[in-house]
Each structure stands twice: as C-alpha cells, then as structure tokens.
C-alpha cells in the first residue's frame, strides 16, 4: 500500500544517508592508509560523486521498476561498505584508489535506492499538490541519518571499522528487505484508496479536548495532506531531539548511559512517526490477486495527464510530463537545477569531508572524535528541518513560484551558507 511504501522508503532513505557518516571513520582511513587530508578528501568525494551522479539508478528504475532498483541499491551499499572495511583492516590492499572505488560503489548504491524511493512514491501519491511535502519528508530522513548513526556509534561502538561493517549490513539489509514490499512490481498497479480504507471501529469517544483523545487522533485515518503534515511534525520532533541529544551527550562527557537514554527516546519518536503514517490506513500488504492486472505506468500517466490538463487547461503542460532524457537536457529548467546543485553540493561535500580535520585543528578540544560526532548531530538536525520546511513551503508557493526556480533559490542560499 502507499503508506507502507512511504514508511519503508523512509527507512531506505535513512540507510542511504549513511553517506554523511564519513567523518566518523575517515580518521581511521587516514591513519591506516597513511593518507594526507587531500587524499582522504578524494575518497569522500568519490563516494559523493557516486551518490549524486544518479544516471545508473535512473536508467535501471525506468527499465525494471522500484523493487529491482532497491535490490540493486542494497547490494551496492553492502558490497561497497564491506570492501571499505576490508581496506581499513588490511584484509584487502590498503590502496587509496581501491578505497575511492569502494566509496564510489557505496555512493552509487545510495543514489540508486534514493531514485527508487522517489519514483515509487511519485507513482503512489499522484496528487501533485502534496509532492513538496512528500519529497521533503523523504529527504529529511536522508539528512537525519548522520545524527542517528552517530548516536548509535556513541552507544555501541568504539572501533570505526566495526561501525563500517555494521553500516554495510544495515544499509544493504534494509534496502534488500524493503525491495520485497515497496511500491509495485513492473506492470502491476496498487489497489485504489477505496480498497485500502477500512471501516472505522466504533467505540467510546473520549470527551473532547482530553489529552488521551488528542494523542489517539494523531494516529487515526485522515486525508493524505493531514497525514503527511503529522509525519512532518513528528520528523521535526526527531530532528530537535537529535540536536538536544548532541548537547546532552557532550555535557555528560560522551557518557554511554546518556547516549543510550537519548537513543531509546529516539526509537520511541521513530515509532510515533511511523505510527501516524500507518494508523487507520487499512490493509498494508496486498497479494497479487488483490492488485489490478494493468500496466501501472500507463494508468498513472493517464491520471497525471488528466490532472495536469484539468488544472492548467492545456495540452502543452501535459506534453512536458513525457520528456525523455534527450529532450530534458535541452530545457532551461534542467540546466538551472544542474548548476545550482553543482555549486551547493560541491561546497557541502567540502565541509563533510573535512569535518574531522576542522575539529582536530583546535588543540583546545580534548576529544576531537566525540566533538565531530556532536557536530554531525547538529548538522543532521538543521539538514532535516531545512528539508521539511522547504518541502512544505514549495507546496504553499506552487501556484505562484515554479518548483524549479524555488529549488534553485534554496540551493543557492545553501551554497552561500557553506561558503560563509
């Protein structure tokens, strides 16, 4: 179902955001391979190049659909990170070129899974009026990942190599498991909302305004816009908790007990976020016999074209929905997004790759490793809140400002912030 697809894709985006955990194990990579900081940067940049050069994932998705693409992404993550652990430990040749190749494979897995998540949810949430919030919610988990996994490191790990092995199993395993349930196989459509919704359970209604009733209403069925709004609110609470956890763990001297308490609270917040999206949505899993044996892509495109013509009153806008790669490259919108992403992502990669080096440059900091993990948590919080706000604002301004100029303006502002 579309709500189970969304929740599973949030988990996949969390696993893809492990790309941002590079500062946790880059000092070990630098030490064991005797690299300079510039050589460490080349390894991190190779991973980011694989993550943001998403041509492979896009072509594979168009050919085989979301499930096969998720399986490919999971396999690439598992293989790339496992080999990276081998390079650090010496079970594989300690070569900077091999480490960069491992990073590229891992990053390509992240972009492949990201493409599958966005494509699957575009297919199931066909109302374009909620696409800004939908993408903001999904990508917020990508940004939230570094804060979550740095907290997991604080609780369970002291050896970066063991942590890399854990990331390989988690990131690859989540994607491979989700590939069994996400979206729909090629040429099969999901059941419509009328089939998904179940009748409401009657019972005693608590008095209006009661605390228990308000909490219960947060997990009841509602329109897609309302449920996505609740999901955004819960995700913002998770981001705020990650920032508070960074301050709390730092104030207690990186105590494992404090980190465990923060991690436990984080698990409860994640359960609430998933619960509000799944609550009241009816059946979550359907057998093939329950699904319409039609070409899902064609039926989705037909609905999208109808919506577009009805809302914009013309066939020209509908024709734009069917641009192929060659036609897309010839549009101004493509190059506007390309240039803005090029500037912003380049500056962002520079900060992420050098985060541990920046911290170690201050001799007054007693524990540079713990400080860099604290900064990762703060970056994750700001990253998440920014994505949530941008998605919601994009939907609100959709009738006045196009998605592409809005995105370009946001990314230009991000690049300016990184430069500062």
KEMAR-112083 format. One record per residue (C-alpha): x, y, z; residue in one letter. Coordinates in steps of 0.1 Angstrom, whole numbers, plus 5000, padded with zeros to 4 digits. Example, Ala and Ser with C-alpha at 12.3 -4.5 7.8 and 13.67 -1.06 7.14 Angstrom:
% KEMAR-112083
<node xx="5123" yy="4955" zz="5078" res="A"/>
<node xx="5137" yy="4989" zz="5071" res="S"/>
This chain:
% KEMAR-112083
<node xx="5000" yy="5000" zz="5000" res="X"/>
<node xx="5011" yy="5036" zz="4995" res="X"/>
<node xx="5015" yy="5043" zz="5033" res="X"/>
<node xx="5036" yy="5012" zz="5039" res="X"/>
<node xx="5056" yy="5021" zz="5008" res="X"/>
<node xx="5063" yy="5056" zz="5023" res="X"/>
<node xx="5074" yy="5042" zz="5057" res="X"/>
<node xx="5097" yy="5016" zz="5041" res="X"/>
<node xx="5112" yy="5043" zz="5019" res="X"/>
<node xx="5118" yy="5065" zz="5049" res="X"/>
<node xx="5139" yy="5036" zz="5063" res="X"/>
<node xx="5157" yy="5032" zz="5030" res="X"/>
<node xx="5165" yy="5070" zz="5029" res="X"/>
<node xx="5178" yy="5066" zz="5065" res="X"/>
<node xx="5202" yy="5039" zz="5052" res="X"/>
<node xx="5212" yy="5060" zz="5022" res="X"/>
<node xx="5221" yy="5090" zz="5044" res="X"/>
<node xx="5249" yy="5069" zz="5059" res="X"/>
<node xx="5269" yy="5086" zz="5032" res="X"/>
<node xx="5272" yy="5115" zz="5056" res="X"/>
<node xx="5288" yy="5094" zz="5083" res="X"/>
<node xx="5322" yy="5096" zz="5065" res="X"/>
<node xx="5337" yy="5119" zz="5092" res="X"/>
<node xx="5332" yy="5091" zz="5118" res="X"/>
<node xx="5355" yy="5066" zz="5100" res="X"/>
<node xx="5377" yy="5089" zz="5079" res="X"/>
<node xx="5403" yy="5094" zz="5107" res="X"/>
<node xx="5408" yy="5056" zz="5108" res="X"/>
<node xx="5411" yy="5055" zz="5070" res="X"/>
<node xx="5436" yy="5083" zz="5071" res="X"/>
<node xx="5457" yy="5067" zz="5098" res="X"/>
<node xx="5457" yy="5031" zz="5085" res="X"/>
<node xx="5465" yy="5041" zz="5049" res="X"/>
<node xx="5489" yy="5069" zz="5059" res="X"/>
<node xx="5469" yy="5094" zz="5037" res="X"/>
<node xx="5471" yy="5132" zz="5036" res="X"/>
<node xx="5439" yy="5152" zz="5042" res="X"/>
<node xx="5437" yy="5159" zz="5005" res="X"/>
<node xx="5439" yy="5122" zz="4997" res="X"/>
<node xx="5411" yy="5115" zz="5023" res="X"/>
<node xx="5390" yy="5141" zz="5006" res="X"/>
<node xx="5394" yy="5123" zz="4973" res="X"/>
<node xx="5379" yy="5091" zz="4988" res="X"/>
<node xx="5350" yy="5111" zz="5003" res="X"/>
<node xx="5345" yy="5129" zz="4970" res="X"/>
<node xx="5343" yy="5096" zz="4951" res="X"/>
<node xx="5315" yy="5085" zz="4974" res="X"/>
<node xx="5296" yy="5117" zz="4969" res="X"/>
<node xx="5302" yy="5116" zz="4931" res="X"/>
<node xx="5286" yy="5081" zz="4931" res="X"/>
<node xx="5257" yy="5094" zz="4953" res="X"/>
<node xx="5248" yy="5124" zz="4932" res="X"/>
<node xx="5256" yy="5111" zz="4897" res="X"/>
<node xx="5224" yy="5091" zz="4896" res="X"/>
<node xx="5223" yy="5081" zz="4859" res="X"/>
<node xx="5227" yy="5044" zz="4866" res="X"/>
<node xx="5199" yy="5043" zz="4891" res="X"/>
<node xx="5175" yy="5063" zz="4869" res="X"/>
<node xx="5181" yy="5041" zz="4839" res="X"/>
<node xx="5177" yy="5009" zz="4859" res="X"/>
<node xx="5145" yy="5022" zz="4875" res="X"/>
<node xx="5129" yy="5030" zz="4842" res="X"/>
<node xx="5137" yy="4996" zz="4829" res="X"/>
<node xx="5129" yy="4974" zz="4859" res="X"/>
<node xx="5108" yy="4994" zz="4884" res="X"/>
<node xx="5113" yy="5002" zz="4921" res="X"/>
<node xx="5117" yy="4968" zz="4937" res="X"/>
<node xx="5146" yy="4957" zz="4914" res="X"/>
<node xx="5162" yy="4991" zz="4918" res="X"/>
<node xx="5161" yy="4989" zz="4956" res="X"/>
<node xx="5176" yy="4954" zz="4955" res="X"/>
<node xx="5205" yy="4968" zz="4933" res="X"/>
<node xx="5210" yy="4998" zz="4956" res="X"/>
<node xx="5212" yy="4975" zz="4987" res="X"/>
<node xx="5237" yy="4952" zz="4970" res="X"/>
<node xx="5259" yy="4981" zz="4960" res="X"/>
<node xx="5258" yy="4995" zz="4996" res="X"/>
<node xx="5266" yy="4962" zz="5011" res="X"/>
<node xx="5294" yy="4955" zz="4988" res="X"/>
<node xx="5310" yy="4990" zz="4988" res="X"/>
<node xx="5310" yy="4994" zz="5026" res="X"/>
<node xx="5321" yy="4958" zz="5032" res="X"/>
<node xx="5351" yy="4963" zz="5009" res="X"/>
<node xx="5358" yy="4997" zz="5026" res="X"/>
<node xx="5361" yy="4979" zz="5060" res="X"/>
<node xx="5385" yy="4954" zz="5043" res="X"/>
<node xx="5407" yy="4982" zz="5031" res="X"/>
<node xx="5409" yy="4998" zz="5065" res="X"/>
<node xx="5417" yy="4965" zz="5083" res="X"/>
<node xx="5442" yy="4953" zz="5057" res="X"/>
<node xx="5423" yy="4922" zz="5045" res="X"/>
<node xx="5421" yy="4940" zz="5011" res="X"/>
<node xx="5450" yy="4960" zz="4997" res="X"/>
<node xx="5454" yy="4993" zz="5015" res="X"/>
<node xx="5452" yy="5014" zz="4984" res="X"/>
<node xx="5437" yy="5049" zz="4982" res="X"/>
<node xx="5425" yy="5041" zz="4947" res="X"/>
<node xx="5407" yy="5010" zz="4960" res="X"/>
<node xx="5392" yy="5029" zz="4989" res="X"/>
<node xx="5379" yy="5055" zz="4964" res="X"/>
<node xx="5364" yy="5028" zz="4942" res="X"/>
<node xx="5347" yy="5013" zz="4973" res="X"/>
<node xx="5333" yy="5048" zz="4982" res="X"/>
<node xx="5320" yy="5052" zz="4946" res="X"/>
<node xx="5302" yy="5018" zz="4947" res="X"/>
<node xx="5287" yy="5026" zz="4981" res="X"/>
<node xx="5276" yy="5061" zz="4969" res="X"/>
<node xx="5261" yy="5047" zz="4937" res="X"/>
<node xx="5241" yy="5024" zz="4959" res="X"/>
<node xx="5228" yy="5054" zz="4979" res="X"/>
<node xx="5217" yy="5072" zz="4948" res="X"/>
<node xx="5201" yy="5041" zz="4932" res="X"/>
<node xx="5180" yy="5035" zz="4963" res="X"/>
<node xx="5171" yy="5072" zz="4966" res="X"/>
<node xx="5159" yy="5071" zz="4930" res="X"/>
<node xx="5137" yy="5041" zz="4937" res="X"/>
<node xx="5122" yy="5057" zz="4968" res="X"/>
<node xx="5113" yy="5089" zz="4950" res="X"/>
<node xx="5099" yy="5071" zz="4919" res="X"/>
<node xx="5078" yy="5046" zz="4939" res="X"/>
<node xx="5062" yy="5074" zz="4960" res="X"/>
<node xx="5056" yy="5096" zz="4930" res="X"/>
<node xx="5037" yy="5066" zz="4915" res="X"/>
<node xx="5015" yy="5060" zz="4946" res="X"/>
<node xx="5009" yy="5097" zz="4956" res="X"/>
<node xx="4996" yy="5111" zz="4923" res="X"/>
<node xx="4983" yy="5144" zz="4938" res="X"/>
<node xx="5010" yy="5169" zz="4928" res="X"/>
<node xx="4997" yy="5193" zz="4955" res="X"/>
<node xx="5014" yy="5172" zz="4982" res="X"/>
<node xx="5047" yy="5163" zz="4963" res="X"/>
<node xx="5067" yy="5191" zz="4980" res="X"/>
<node xx="5058" yy="5177" zz="5015" res="X"/>
<node xx="5063" yy="5142" zz="5003" res="X"/>
<node xx="5098" yy="5148" zz="4989" res="X"/>
<node xx="5107" yy="5170" zz="5020" res="X"/>
<node xx="5097" yy="5141" zz="5043" res="X"/>
<node xx="5116" yy="5115" zz="5024" res="X"/>
<node xx="5148" yy="5136" zz="5020" res="X"/>
<node xx="5146" yy="5147" zz="5056" res="X"/>
<node xx="5154" yy="5111" zz="5066" res="X"/>
<node xx="5184" yy="5112" zz="5043" res="X"/>
<node xx="5197" yy="5143" zz="5062" res="X"/>
<node xx="5187" yy="5129" zz="5096" res="X"/>
<node xx="5208" yy="5097" zz="5091" res="X"/>
<node xx="5242" yy="5111" zz="5102" res="X"/>
<node xx="5227" yy="5122" zz="5136" res="X"/>
<node xx="5210" yy="5089" zz="5142" res="X"/>
<node xx="5241" yy="5068" zz="5134" res="X"/>
<node xx="5265" yy="5090" zz="5153" res="X"/>
<node xx="5243" yy="5084" zz="5183" res="X"/>
<node xx="5243" yy="5046" zz="5176" res="X"/>
<node xx="5281" yy="5049" zz="5175" res="X"/>
<node xx="5282" yy="5066" zz="5208" res="X"/>
<node xx="5263" yy="5038" zz="5224" res="X"/>
<node xx="5276" yy="5006" zz="5208" res="X"/>
<node xx="5309" yy="5013" zz="5191" res="X"/>
<node xx="5344" yy="5024" zz="5199" res="X"/>
<node xx="5361" yy="5009" zz="5168" res="X"/>
<node xx="5353" yy="5027" zz="5135" res="X"/>
<node xx="5360" yy="4995" zz="5115" res="X"/>
<node xx="5333" yy="4976" zz="5133" res="X"/>
<node xx="5310" yy="5005" zz="5127" res="X"/>
<node xx="5316" yy="5004" zz="5090" res="X"/>
<node xx="5308" yy="4967" zz="5090" res="X"/>
<node xx="5275" yy="4975" zz="5108" res="X"/>
<node xx="5267" yy="5002" zz="5083" res="X"/>
<node xx="5272" yy="4977" zz="5055" res="X"/>
<node xx="5248" yy="4952" zz="5070" res="X"/>
<node xx="5222" yy="4978" zz="5080" res="X"/>
<node xx="5222" yy="4998" zz="5048" res="X"/>
<node xx="5223" yy="4968" zz="5025" res="X"/>
<node xx="5199" yy="4947" zz="5046" res="X"/>
<node xx="5172" yy="4974" zz="5049" res="X"/>
<node xx="5172" yy="4980" zz="5011" res="X"/>
<node xx="5171" yy="4943" zz="5003" res="X"/>
<node xx="5142" yy="4937" zz="5027" res="X"/>
<node xx="5123" yy="4967" zz="5016" res="X"/>
<node xx="5126" yy="4956" zz="4979" res="X"/>
<node xx="5102" yy="4928" zz="4987" res="X"/>
<node xx="5073" yy="4952" zz="4997" res="X"/>
<node xx="5079" yy="4987" zz="4983" res="X"/>
<node xx="5056" yy="5000" zz="4956" res="X"/>
<node xx="5045" yy="4976" zz="4929" res="X"/>
<node xx="5062" yy="4952" zz="4906" res="X"/>
<node xx="5065" yy="4963" zz="4870" res="X"/>
<node xx="5031" yy="4963" zz="4851" res="X"/>
<node xx="5010" yy="4959" zz="4883" res="X"/>
<node xx="4991" yy="4987" zz="4899" res="X"/>
<node xx="4984" yy="4991" zz="4937" res="X"/>
<node xx="4947" yy="4988" zz="4948" res="X"/>
<node xx="4929" yy="5022" zz="4950" res="X"/>
<node xx="4922" yy="5041" zz="4982" res="X"/>
<node xx="4887" yy="5027" zz="4983" res="X"/>
<node xx="4900" yy="4992" zz="4987" res="X"/>
<node xx="4927" yy="5002" zz="5012" res="X"/>
<node xx="4905" yy="5020" zz="5037" res="X"/>
<node xx="4887" yy="5000" zz="5063" res="X"/>
<node xx="4856" yy="5009" zz="5082" res="X"/>
<node xx="4863" yy="5029" zz="5114" res="X"/>
<node xx="4860" yy="5010" zz="5146" res="X"/>
<node xx="4832" yy="5022" zz="5167" res="X"/>
<node xx="4837" yy="5027" zz="5204" res="X"/>
<node xx="4835" yy="5051" zz="5233" res="X"/>
<node xx="4847" yy="5085" zz="5222" res="X"/>
<node xx="4866" yy="5104" zz="5249" res="X"/>
<node xx="4854" yy="5138" zz="5259" res="X"/>
<node xx="4866" yy="5165" zz="5235" res="X"/>
<node xx="4899" yy="5181" zz="5245" res="X"/>
<node xx="4911" yy="5152" zz="5266" res="X"/>
<node xx="4948" yy="5145" zz="5264" res="X"/>
<node xx="4942" yy="5108" zz="5255" res="X"/>
<node xx="4918" yy="5118" zz="5227" res="X"/>
<node xx="4943" yy="5142" zz="5212" res="X"/>
<node xx="4971" yy="5116" zz="5212" res="X"/>
<node xx="4947" yy="5090" zz="5197" res="X"/>
<node xx="4936" yy="5113" zz="5170" res="X"/>
<node xx="4973" yy="5117" zz="5159" res="X"/>
<node xx="4972" yy="5080" zz="5148" res="X"/>
<node xx="4938" yy="5079" zz="5132" res="X"/>
<node xx="4929" yy="5079" zz="5095" res="X"/>
<node xx="4928" yy="5112" zz="5077" res="X"/>
<node xx="4933" yy="5128" zz="5043" res="X"/>
<node xx="4968" yy="5125" zz="5027" res="X"/>
<node xx="4976" yy="5161" zz="5033" res="X"/>
<node xx="4968" yy="5158" zz="5071" res="X"/>
<node xx="4987" yy="5126" zz="5075" res="X"/>
<node xx="5018" yy="5140" zz="5057" res="X"/>
<node xx="5015" yy="5171" zz="5079" res="X"/>
<node xx="5016" yy="5148" zz="5110" res="X"/>
<node xx="5045" yy="5130" zz="5096" res="X"/>
<node xx="5064" yy="5162" zz="5091" res="X"/>
<node xx="5057" yy="5173" zz="5126" res="X"/>
<node xx="5069" yy="5140" zz="5141" res="X"/>
<node xx="5100" yy="5142" zz="5119" res="X"/>
<node xx="5107" yy="5177" zz="5131" res="X"/>
<node xx="5105" yy="5165" zz="5167" res="X"/>
<node xx="5130" yy="5137" zz="5159" res="X"/>
<node xx="5154" yy="5163" zz="5144" res="X"/>
<node xx="5150" yy="5185" zz="5175" res="X"/>
<node xx="5157" yy="5155" zz="5197" res="X"/>
<node xx="5189" yy="5147" zz="5178" res="X"/>
<node xx="5201" yy="5183" zz="5184" res="X"/>
<node xx="5193" yy="5181" zz="5222" res="X"/>
<node xx="5210" yy="5147" zz="5223" res="X"/>
<node xx="5242" yy="5162" zz="5209" res="X"/>
<node xx="5242" yy="5188" zz="5236" res="X"/>
<node xx="5233" yy="5164" zz="5264" res="X"/>
<node xx="5259" yy="5137" zz="5254" res="X"/>
<node xx="5285" yy="5165" zz="5251" res="X"/>
<node xx="5276" yy="5179" zz="5285" res="X"/>
<node xx="5279" yy="5145" zz="5302" res="X"/>
<node xx="5314" yy="5138" zz="5287" res="X"/>
<node xx="5302" yy="5114" zz="5260" res="X"/>
<node xx="5287" yy="5091" zz="5286" res="X"/>
<node xx="5274" yy="5058" zz="5271" res="X"/>
<node xx="5245" yy="5059" zz="5296" res="X"/>
<node xx="5233" yy="5093" zz="5284" res="X"/>
<node xx="5237" yy="5083" zz="5248" res="X"/>
<node xx="5216" yy="5051" zz="5255" res="X"/>
<node xx="5188" yy="5072" zz="5270" res="X"/>
<node xx="5188" yy="5095" zz="5240" res="X"/>
<node xx="5188" yy="5065" zz="5217" res="X"/>
<node xx="5158" yy="5049" zz="5235" res="X"/>
<node xx="5138" yy="5082" zz="5232" res="X"/>
<node xx="5148" yy="5083" zz="5195" res="X"/>
<node xx="5134" yy="5049" zz="5189" res="X"/>
<node xx="5101" yy="5059" zz="5205" res="X"/>
<node xx="5099" yy="5090" zz="5183" res="X"/>
<node xx="5105" yy="5069" zz="5152" res="X"/>
<node xx="5077" yy="5046" zz="5163" res="X"/>
<node xx="5054" yy="5075" zz="5167" res="X"/>
<node xx="5063" yy="5089" zz="5132" res="X"/>
<node xx="5058" yy="5055" zz="5115" res="X"/>
<node xx="5026" yy="5050" zz="5135" res="X"/>
<node xx="5009" yy="5082" zz="5124" res="X"/>
<node xx="5015" yy="5074" zz="5088" res="X"/>
<node xx="5003" yy="5038" zz="5090" res="X"/>
<node xx="4975" yy="5044" zz="5115" res="X"/>
<node xx="4940" yy="5040" zz="5101" res="X"/>
<node xx="4952" yy="5033" zz="5066" res="X"/>
<node xx="4936" yy="4998" zz="5063" res="X"/>
<node xx="4954" yy="4969" zz="5048" res="X"/>
<node xx="4991" yy="4975" zz="5044" res="X"/>
<node xx="5001" yy="4945" zz="5023" res="X"/>
<node xx="4982" yy="4930" zz="4993" res="X"/>
<node xx="4986" yy="4898" zz="4974" res="X"/>
<node xx="4990" yy="4898" zz="4936" res="X"/>
<node xx="4954" yy="4886" zz="4933" res="X"/>
<node xx="4942" yy="4918" zz="4951" res="X"/>
<node xx="4960" yy="4940" zz="4926" res="X"/>
<node xx="4948" yy="4952" zz="4892" res="X"/>
<node xx="4965" yy="4934" zz="4864" res="X"/>
<node xx="4971" yy="4965" zz="4844" res="X"/>
<node xx="5002" yy="4985" zz="4833" res="X"/>
<node xx="5007" yy="5006" zz="4864" res="X"/>
<node xx="5029" yy="5031" zz="4845" res="X"/>
<node xx="5003" yy="5038" zz="4818" res="X"/>
<node xx="4975" yy="5041" zz="4843" res="X"/>
<node xx="4995" yy="5065" zz="4864" res="X"/>
<node xx="5005" yy="5086" zz="4834" res="X"/>
<node xx="4969" yy="5088" zz="4822" res="X"/>
<node xx="4958" yy="5101" zz="4856" res="X"/>
<node xx="4987" yy="5126" zz="4857" res="X"/>
<node xx="4979" yy="5140" zz="4823" res="X"/>
<node xx="4942" yy="5143" zz="4831" res="X"/>
<node xx="4951" yy="5162" zz="4863" res="X"/>
<node xx="4975" yy="5184" zz="4845" res="X"/>
<node xx="4951" yy="5193" zz="4817" res="X"/>
<node xx="4923" yy="5200" zz="4842" res="X"/>
<node xx="4944" yy="5222" zz="4864" res="X"/>
<node xx="4964" yy="5241" zz="4838" res="X"/>
<node xx="4939" yy="5239" zz="4809" res="X"/>
<node xx="4962" yy="5229" zz="4781" res="X"/>
<node xx="4980" yy="5200" zz="4763" res="X"/>
<node xx="5014" yy="5217" zz="4763" res="X"/>
<node xx="5019" yy="5212" zz="4800" res="X"/>
<node xx="5008" yy="5176" zz="4797" res="X"/>
<node xx="5033" yy="5170" zz="4769" res="X"/>
<node xx="5061" yy="5182" zz="4793" res="X"/>
<node xx="5053" yy="5152" zz="4815" res="X"/>
<node xx="5067" yy="5129" zz="4788" res="X"/>
<node xx="5101" yy="5144" zz="4782" res="X"/>
<node xx="5128" yy="5119" zz="4775" res="X"/>
<node xx="5164" yy="5123" zz="4786" res="X"/>
<node xx="5175" yy="5140" zz="4754" res="X"/>
<node xx="5146" yy="5165" zz="4754" res="X"/>
<node xx="5150" yy="5172" zz="4791" res="X"/>
<node xx="5187" yy="5181" zz="4786" res="X"/>
<node xx="5176" yy="5207" zz="4761" res="X"/>
<node xx="5154" yy="5226" zz="4786" res="X"/>
<node xx="5165" yy="5256" zz="4807" res="X"/>
<node xx="5149" yy="5240" zz="4838" res="X"/>
<node xx="5174" yy="5211" zz="4837" res="X"/>
<node xx="5205" yy="5233" zz="4835" res="X"/>
<node xx="5192" yy="5257" zz="4862" res="X"/>
<node xx="5188" yy="5227" zz="4886" res="X"/>
<node xx="5221" yy="5213" zz="4874" res="X"/>
<node xx="5241" yy="5245" zz="4880" res="X"/>
<node xx="5226" yy="5252" zz="4914" res="X"/>
<node xx="5231" yy="5216" zz="4926" res="X"/>
<node xx="5267" yy="5216" zz="4913" res="X"/>
<node xx="5275" yy="5247" zz="4934" res="X"/>
<node xx="5257" yy="5237" zz="4966" res="X"/>
<node xx="5267" yy="5200" zz="4967" res="X"/>
<node xx="5303" yy="5209" zz="4959" res="X"/>
<node xx="5306" yy="5232" zz="4989" res="X"/>
<node xx="5286" yy="5207" zz="5011" res="X"/>
<node xx="5310" yy="5178" zz="5002" res="X"/>
<node xx="5339" yy="5200" zz="5012" res="X"/>
<node xx="5325" yy="5206" zz="5046" res="X"/>
<node xx="5316" yy="5170" zz="5052" res="X"/>
<node xx="5349" yy="5156" zz="5040" res="X"/>
<node xx="5369" yy="5180" zz="5062" res="X"/>
<node xx="5348" yy="5180" zz="5093" res="X"/>
<node xx="5371" yy="5158" zz="5115" res="X"/>
<node xx="5401" yy="5178" zz="5102" res="X"/>
<node xx="5384" yy="5211" zz="5112" res="X"/>
<node xx="5378" yy="5199" zz="5147" res="X"/>
<node xx="5413" yy="5185" zz="5151" res="X"/>
<node xx="5427" yy="5219" zz="5141" res="X"/>
<node xx="5417" yy="5232" zz="5175" res="X"/>
<node xx="5442" yy="5219" zz="5201" res="X"/>
<node xx="5419" yy="5230" zz="5230" res="X"/>
<node xx="5393" yy="5204" zz="5221" res="X"/>
<node xx="5401" yy="5173" zz="5243" res="X"/>
<node xx="5382" yy="5147" zz="5223" res="X"/>
<node xx="5380" yy="5156" zz="5186" res="X"/>
<node xx="5362" yy="5124" zz="5176" res="X"/>
<node xx="5333" yy="5130" zz="5201" res="X"/>
<node xx="5331" yy="5166" zz="5190" res="X"/>
<node xx="5329" yy="5157" zz="5153" res="X"/>
<node xx="5300" yy="5133" zz="5161" res="X"/>
<node xx="5283" yy="5161" zz="5180" res="X"/>
<node xx="5286" yy="5184" zz="5150" res="X"/>
<node xx="5272" yy="5156" zz="5128" res="X"/>
<node xx="5241" yy="5155" zz="5151" res="X"/>
<node xx="5237" yy="5193" zz="5148" res="X"/>
<node xx="5241" yy="5192" zz="5110" res="X"/>
<node xx="5216" yy="5164" zz="5108" res="X"/>
<node xx="5190" yy="5185" zz="5128" res="X"/>
<node xx="5195" yy="5216" zz="5106" res="X"/>
<node xx="5195" yy="5194" zz="5075" res="X"/>
<node xx="5163" yy="5178" zz="5084" res="X"/>
<node xx="5144" yy="5209" zz="5095" res="X"/>
<node xx="5155" yy="5227" zz="5063" res="X"/>
<node xx="5142" yy="5199" zz="5041" res="X"/>
<node xx="5109" yy="5197" zz="5059" res="X"/>
<node xx="5104" yy="5235" zz="5057" res="X"/>
<node xx="5114" yy="5237" zz="5021" res="X"/>
<node xx="5090" yy="5209" zz="5011" res="X"/>
<node xx="5061" yy="5225" zz="5029" res="X"/>
<node xx="5069" yy="5260" zz="5015" res="X"/>
<node xx="5072" yy="5246" zz="4980" res="X"/>
<node xx="5036" yy="5232" zz="4981" res="X"/>
<node xx="5023" yy="5265" zz="4995" res="X"/>
<node xx="5040" yy="5286" zz="4968" res="X"/>
<node xx="5034" yy="5261" zz="4940" res="X"/>
<node xx="5007" yy="5283" zz="4924" res="X"/>
<node xx="5030" yy="5314" zz="4924" res="X"/>
<node xx="5065" yy="5302" zz="4920" res="X"/>
<node xx="5076" yy="5272" zz="4899" res="X"/>
<node xx="5092" yy="5242" zz="4916" res="X"/>
<node xx="5125" yy="5247" zz="4897" res="X"/>
<node xx="5131" yy="5284" zz="4905" res="X"/>
<node xx="5122" yy="5277" zz="4941" res="X"/>
<node xx="5146" yy="5248" zz="4943" res="X"/>
<node xx="5174" yy="5269" zz="4927" res="X"/>
<node xx="5169" yy="5297" zz="4951" res="X"/>
<node xx="5170" yy="5273" zz="4981" res="X"/>
<node xx="5202" yy="5257" zz="4969" res="X"/>
<node xx="5219" yy="5290" zz="4961" res="X"/>
<node xx="5211" yy="5300" zz="4997" res="X"/>
<node xx="5226" yy="5267" zz="5010" res="X"/>
<node xx="5258" yy="5273" zz="4989" res="X"/>
<node xx="5261" yy="5308" zz="5004" res="X"/>
<node xx="5258" yy="5294" zz="5039" res="X"/>
<node xx="5285" yy="5268" zz="5033" res="X"/>
<node xx="5308" yy="5294" zz="5019" res="X"/>
<node xx="5303" yy="5315" zz="5050" res="X"/>
